[in-house]
Amino acid sequence: MLKEQSFETGAVTINYAEGPPSGQPLVMLHGGGDRLQHFLPIIPDLVLRWHIFAPDLRGHGKSGRVPGEYRPEHYVADILAFLEHQCTERVVLFGHSLGGWIALLATAQRMAKVRALILGDPPLCIERFLAFEGSEERKSMWRFLHDLAASGLPVPELASALADLPVSAPGQDTPLRYGDLPGVDTAHLLGWAKTLSQVDPDVAQYHAEGRLGEYVEKVDIDAALRRLTCPVLLLQGDPSHGGVVSDSDVQHVASIVPDILHVQLAGAGHDLGLGKWEATPLLRTVTDFLESL
């Protein structure tokens, strides 16, 4: 169904999976610290009517590494090169989390190349992003993940270490073990461990070192939104379950973007249901939007 191959941007080798030409191109961009397999819960359905392209971002999965060059503008440059040379038709861009930033910024620069845009719970308020990711708890988490990615441990040992990651949970005064959270089982931990084993530790460098101002220096969300002329689907993770798009973010984006559909996925957090393979509401929403184009 999917065939993995590589593309040279001129700066780095990008690994990507491509499906059969069942329809028009749909390019799917995963979030930071992840890989193309993040979309596996919904690809088998989407591949029936769309020509799927799912790249690994630089420094992720099987793509090449470029230490020290993992800011949003670097990812955007790779995707623009990919769209220019690998996609002859106008595409639908679907980005989740950091992938949403990349999809938005790339679309703003190549509006003529993009037919529609799907934004999956990306951080839309830079100030709130800086405050959240700049907290000591988050910096500690990123340092933990950085060190694990650099450890060279085999996947089973990485999975055991990830189970011990302390995480905050709603209604809890003290952090819980990640492995003790509902829905987190051994298979899930092994999948995350495999993903982490394929991440360049430098991907987490800006977050782990608290250099977030440098990281987002060239990210202008509002300027990009003002350039959009294509249909946009904004997928909001449930804020009560960890979604990062707030209701005020939705109102702000709707005041700027003329052709936008907003859907909150009730009960799904920032991962939109992908991480726990509870993605039926996501698939239904994305499919309905795509079929409306």
N, C-alpha and C positions, 0 to 999 in steps of 0.2 A: 504493500500500500504506500509506504513512504520509503524513499531512497535518499540516503545521506551522501552528500558530495561537498565539494569545497569551492570557494570563490576567493580570488585574490583582489583585495581592495587597493593594493599598492602600498599599504601600511601594515596589513596583517591578513592572515588566512582565516576566512570565516567558514566554519562548518554549518551546513544547513540541511534540513530535511525537505524534500519536495514530494508532493503527491501527484497523482495522475491529473492531466488537464481536463478535469470534469466541469470546469466553468471558468469564470474570471478569477484573477489572482487575489488571494487573501494572504497577507503577510502578517505573521503572528510573532510578537516580540515579548519575550519573558522578562521578569523582573530581575533586580540585582541579586547576585548570589545564587541564581537558578540556572536552568538550561532548558533547551527546547522541549524536553520531555514533560515539562510542567503542564503543557497543553494536551497531553494524551487523553485526559478524560473527555474531551470534546472533539478532538480531531477526527475520530472514526465516523462521526455523523457529518461533520462539516466537509470532509473530503469527498463526499458523494456528489456535491453540487458546486464545489469551489476548488480552484487550483491552489493547494496549500503550499506555502513556503514558510518554514519555521527555522530561523537562524539561531545559532548560539552566539550571544554577544561576545565580543573580544574578551579574552580572559576567562570565559565560561565554557563549560562543556568541552567539546573537542576543537574549539576555535583557538587560534594562536594567542600568545601572550605578549603584551607590550607594557612591561613594568613602568609604573608611574604615569601612564596615560589612560586613566579610567574615569575621566570626567564626562558628563553628559555630551559635551560637544564632540568628543572622540567617538562615542557610540553613534551619534547622529551622522557623522561623516561616513562611517562604515555602511550604515543603512542607506544613505543617499547613493553611495556607489553601487550598492546591491540593486536598488531599484532601477538605477540608470542602465545597468549592464545585464541584469538577469530577468527583468520584467518588461516585456515589450508593450503590454497594455497598462492602462490605468489600474491601480490596485486599491483594495480596501486594506487599510492599516489597522491592526488590532494590537494595542500595547497594554500590558498589565504592569501596574506599579511604576518602577523605573522605565519599563518598556512603554508605558503611557506617556511619560515625558519625551522619550525618544520619538515616538510616533507623532506627537503633537509638534515638536520642534522640527522634525523632518518634513511634515506636511506643510507647515508654515513657510518653509524654504522652497518646496517643490509642489505648490498647489496644483499645478497642471498634471502632475503625475498621480495624484490621489483622488480616487472616486468617492470615498467615504472614510470616516475615521471612527474607531471604537476605542474609548479611553476607559481602561479598567482600574478604577479606584486609585488614580495617581495622586500624589501630593499636589494640591492646587494652590496652597497658601505657603509661600516660601518662609514667611516669618514663623508660622506654626511648625513647619518642617524643621527649621533650625532649632527651635526651642525643644522639640521632641527628641530629635536625633542628637542634640547636644547635651542631653541630660547624662548624668554620671551612670545611670543604669544602662542606657543605650550604648554609651561608649564602652562600658565594661563588657556588654554582650558582643560588640563588634571586635573588641580585642580578643575575647574568647574564641570567636569564630576565625579570626585572622590566624591565631596561633594553631588552632586545629587544622586549618587548611594548609599551614606550613609544616605540620608535624610529620607528614609522610606515613601516618598510621594506616594500617589496613582498614577496609570499610567496616568490619564488625567492631573494631575497637573505636573507630570514630562514632559509630552508632551508640555505643555504651557511654561515651563522653557526652554526646548530645542529649542523652536521656537525663543527665545530671545538670543540664543548663538551667539556672534559676530564672523563672519568668514570673511576671506579675499576672494576677488573675482577678477579674472583677469580684468584689466582695471579700477578698482575702487581704489581711493586713501584712502578711509576710509572703515572700515569693514561694512558688511551688516548683518542684522538679518538672521539667518539660515532659519527661517520660510518664509523669503521673496525671497529665491532663487527659480529659475525656477524648476518646478517639485516637489517641497516640499509642500505636502498638509497635511491635518489633519490625514489621514490614515497613511501616511508615518511617521509622528511624533509619532503617537500612537504605531506603530510598533517598532520604536527606543526606545521609553519610556519603552515598555514591556521588550525589550532586556536589557536595562540599569537596570531595576528593579531586574534582575536576575544575575547581575555582582557583585562579591565581590569588594568593594571599593579598597581593597589592590591590585587588578590587576593593578590599575593606579598609585600605590605608587611610583615606580621608576621614572616614567615620571613626575609626579606631583612635586616630590621633587628634580628633576634634578640629579638623581643618575644613569644616563644612562651608565656611564663607568662600574659601577658594574653590571648593567643589561646585558650588552653584553660581559662581561669579558670572557666567554667561547664560544662565537660565532666566529668561524673561517670559513668564507664563502669559501675562496679559498681552504682551506684544504679539506672541504667537497666536493667541485666541482671536485677536482682532484681524488677523490675516486669513482666517478660515472662511471659506465660501462653500465647502462641501457639507453634506449631511453628517451629523455627529451623534453618536450614541455615547452618553456618559453613564457608565455603570458605577453605582455607589455601593460599596460594601456597607453593611449595617454598622453604624457608629457604635451601637451598644455591644457589638461583637468584635470590635477592633478595626472597623473600616476607617480610613483616613480622610475621606471626602466628607466634609460637614454639610449640613443643610444650607449654611450661609455660602459655602463654596458653590453649591449648585445654583443658588440664586444669582451669585456674581457671574458665573459662566453664562447662564441663560440671558443675562443682561447684555452680554457682549456678542455671543454667537447667534446668528439669525436662524439657523436650521439645526436645532438640537432636540434630541429625545433623551430624557433622564429616566432611569429606572433604578430604584433601590432594591437590592437583593436581600430581602428580609431574612435574618438569621445567618447570613453568610458574612464572614469577616473580610479582612483585607485580601485574602486569597480567593475571594469570590466563589468558594466551594471547591476549587480545584485541588487544594492540598489534601483534602479528605475524600475526594472523589464523590462529592455531593453537589455535582455541577448541573443537575437537570434544569433548575431555574435559569442559570446562566446560559445554557445551551438554547433553551426556548427563547430567551430574550434576544440573544445574538442572531439566531436563525430568523426570527420574525423581522428583525431590523434588516438583515441581509436580503431577505426575500422582498422587502418593500422597495429596494433600490431600483 
